[in-house]
Amino acid sequence: MNDFLPFLGICIALLVIILLVVAFSQRCDRCGSLSFGFSANKGFNKALAEAYRVCKVCGHQKVTGTVAADGAVLWFAGGRGHVDSEGQYTHVAGAVDGGGGDSGGGGE
C-alpha cells in the first residue's frame, strides 16, 4: 500500500499535465477559452459547405469540416455525421465524431 500512493500521485500528475496541454493547444482562437477543446457546439453552413466548432463562451466559429449537398458532414479529424433540413446534427453510428463538443444546431 505504501508503494501505491506515490504511483497514484504520479499518474494523477501526468493526467493533469496531459489535460492542460490539450486545453492550451485547443483553446479558442478569439477568447482563449480552455474549454473549447473539450466542449464546443457544432454549426453548419450548407451554402459554403462548411462545418464549424462554435465556442460556447464567445461564439467564434472554427472551420473543422465540410458539408456535402446532401447534408453529409465530414470532420477533418475523421468523424462523420449528417445535417438534416432543419439544421440538426446526427452522429453516424460507428464513426468517431471528430467535430468535438455537443450536438447543437447550426444554420445557414
Stockholm file with secondary structure:
# STOCKHOLM 1.0

chainA/1-108         MNDFLPFLGICIALLVIILLVVAFSQRCDRCGSLSFGFSANKGFNKALAEAYRVCKVCGHQKVTGTVAADGAVLWFAGGRGHVDSEGQYTHVAGAVDGGGGDSGGGGE
#=GR chainA/1-108 SS CTTHHHHHHHHHHHHHHHHHHHHHHTCCTTTCCGGGGTCCEEEEETTTTEEEEECTTTCCEEEEEEECTTSEEEETTSCEEEECTTSCEEECTTSCCTTCSCCCCCCC
#=GC SS_cons         CTTHHHHHHHHHHHHHHHHHHHHHHTCCTTTCCGGGGTCCEEEEETTTTEEEEECTTTCCEEEEEEECTTSEEEETTSCEEEECTTSCEEECTTSCCTTCSCCCCCCC
//
